Amino acid sequence: MQQHLLRSTEENLTLKTLCRKFSNGALIIHENPVRQVGGKKNAPHLKTTAYHFDVLDVDWINTESSFEADFVLVTTLNPSVSAIYHQRATLTLSNGSTYTPDFLVIKNGRPTIVEVKPHKFTVKEPWSKLFEEALSICETVNVRFEVQTELQFRVGNLHKRAEYIAFCARLEFTSEDILLAIEEVSKYTDGMTFDFFMRITGLPKILILKLVASRHLYLNDALEYEDCSMIYSSPAY
């Protein structure tokens, strides 16, 4: 898979600013990926995937495993996240070696360095010691460091719900139906159920999911879309 480069537009000013701010020291942030996708010598079998989401300020997001792919799908639906960059941060550890976490996430306008790992690896050496040192380095420069596992992005089939919502983003509806859906939900400041929405509009559930993917509407943190689940209007719209 070819490496995808960033768009050269004002949308990347946050990343460019971070690159200038963290250009030396124990944490360095890079404008382009640190290494080529699929370049892990000890894991050449891992599946690579590239995602594009219109709601994010980045052209392509590369992933190198199903865990990384699921993390990206779920994180993209978080309205506080504006960008997800693959392998943009390098940490220099106390022993002189370097460590490149999986993602740089821009959340509420601030950087978060994220490592995605199966939970079973996070509780044993050498990973637990590595993550402890990475957290210490990031805290020193006022950057958040997180380790995300299946306990966060696969609980309750959260990743499957996010995958289906991403699929619905590609579905086509008339502008009239889209506007009607947004207007009807916006009338209810405390939200409405899917069942109530479908009864008063005659529109299908998949239209709501398309609008969730575009962040015109949003669901609860579990991304539930059963008939009794709630739909909320986005403050941005």
SVG drawing of the C-alpha trace seen along z (x, -y; Angstrom):
<svg xmlns="http://www.w3.org/2000/svg" viewBox="-46 -28 67 41">
<polyline fill="none" stroke="black" stroke-width="0.4" points="0.0,0.0 1.3,-3.4 1.9,-6.0 -0.7,-8.8 0.6,-12.3 -1.2,-15.1 -3.2,-17.9 -1.3,-21.2 -4.1,-23.4 -5.1,-25.5 -6.7,-22.4 -3.2,-21.1 -2.1,-24.3 -2.6,-22.5 -0.2,-19.7 2.3,-22.2 2.1,-24.2 2.7,-21.0 5.7,-20.1 7.3,-23.4 6.6,-23.3 7.9,-19.7 10.8,-19.7 13.4,-18.5 13.6,-17.0 12.1,-13.8 8.9,-14.2 9.1,-15.0 6.1,-15.4 6.5,-14.9 4.4,-16.3 4.7,-13.0 4.6,-9.4 7.8,-8.2 7.9,-5.1 6.2,-3.4 3.0,-1.6 3.5,2.1 7.1,1.6 7.2,3.5 9.9,6.0 8.6,8.2 5.0,8.2 5.0,8.2 1.7,10.2 -0.4,7.4 -3.2,6.1 -3.0,2.5 -6.0,0.3 -6.4,-3.3 -9.5,-5.3 -10.8,-8.7 -13.4,-10.6 -14.7,-14.0 -15.3,-15.1 -11.6,-14.9 -8.9,-17.4 -6.7,-14.8 -6.8,-13.0 -6.0,-9.4 -5.6,-7.5 -3.4,-4.4 -3.9,-1.4 -1.8,1.7 -4.0,4.1 -7.7,4.8 -7.2,3.3 -6.0,0.0 -8.8,0.0 -11.4,0.5 -9.9,-2.3 -10.0,-4.7 -13.6,-3.9 -14.8,-4.5 -12.7,-7.6 -13.8,-9.2 -17.3,-9.4 -16.2,-11.4 -17.3,-15.0 -14.4,-16.4 -11.8,-14.7 -10.8,-16.8 -7.8,-14.7 -6.2,-11.3 -2.6,-11.0 -0.8,-7.7 2.8,-7.5 3.6,-11.1 5.2,-11.1 8.6,-9.9 9.6,-9.5 13.2,-9.2 13.4,-6.9 15.8,-7.0 18.0,-4.3 18.4,-6.2 16.1,-4.1 13.1,-5.6 9.4,-4.6 6.8,-5.5 3.2,-5.2 0.5,-4.4 -1.5,-7.7 -1.6,-11.4 -5.1,-12.4 -6.3,-16.1 -9.0,-16.2 -10.6,-19.5 -7.8,-21.2 -5.1,-19.5 -2.8,-16.6 -3.2,-13.1 -0.6,-10.4 -2.3,-7.0 -0.9,-3.5 -3.3,-0.7 -2.6,2.7 -4.5,5.9 -5.2,5.6 -3.2,8.8 0.0,7.1 -0.5,3.9 -0.3,5.6 3.1,7.3 6.6,6.4 8.1,4.8 5.0,3.0 3.8,1.8 7.2,0.2 7.3,-1.4 3.9,-2.9 4.7,-4.2 7.8,-6.0 5.9,-7.3 3.2,-8.7 5.9,-10.4 7.5,-12.0 4.2,-13.3 3.1,-14.7 6.3,-16.7 5.5,-18.5 1.7,-18.8 0.6,-16.2 -1.8,-13.5 -0.7,-9.8 -3.3,-7.0 -3.2,-3.3 -6.4,-2.1 -7.4,1.6 -10.4,3.7 -11.8,2.9 -12.4,-0.7 -13.3,-0.4 -14.7,3.1 -16.8,3.3 -20.5,4.1 -19.6,4.4 -18.9,0.7 -16.5,1.2 -19.1,3.1 -21.6,0.3 -19.0,-2.3 -18.3,-0.2 -21.9,-0.1 -22.3,-3.8 -19.3,-4.4 -21.0,-2.3 -24.2,-4.3 -22.1,-7.5 -21.9,-6.4 -25.7,-6.1 -27.5,-8.6 -30.6,-10.6 -32.3,-13.7 -31.3,-17.0 -34.9,-17.5 -34.9,-14.3 -31.6,-15.3 -32.8,-18.7 -36.1,-17.4 -34.2,-14.9 -31.9,-17.5 -34.7,-20.0 -37.0,-17.5 -34.3,-16.3 -33.2,-19.8 -36.7,-20.6 -36.1,-18.3 -33.3,-19.7 -33.4,-16.5 -33.2,-14.3 -35.7,-11.8 -35.9,-8.1 -35.3,-6.4 -38.8,-5.0 -40.4,-8.4 -38.3,-9.9 -39.3,-7.2 -43.0,-7.6 -43.2,-11.3 -41.0,-11.6 -41.5,-8.3 -37.7,-8.3 -35.5,-5.3 -33.0,-4.7 -30.1,-4.5 -30.5,-8.2 -30.0,-9.1 -26.8,-6.9 -25.6,-8.7 -26.0,-12.0 -24.3,-10.6 -21.3,-9.8 -21.3,-13.4 -21.7,-14.7 -24.9,-16.5 -26.5,-14.3 -25.1,-12.1 -25.8,-9.1 -24.8,-8.1 -21.2,-7.0 -22.2,-3.3 -23.4,-4.3 -26.6,-2.5 -29.2,-2.7 -32.0,-0.4 -35.6,-1.7 -35.6,-2.9 -32.1,-4.6 -31.8,-8.3 -30.8,-10.7 -29.4,-14.2 -28.9,-17.3 -25.3,-18.5 -24.7,-22.0 -22.6,-22.8 -25.7,-22.5"/>
</svg>
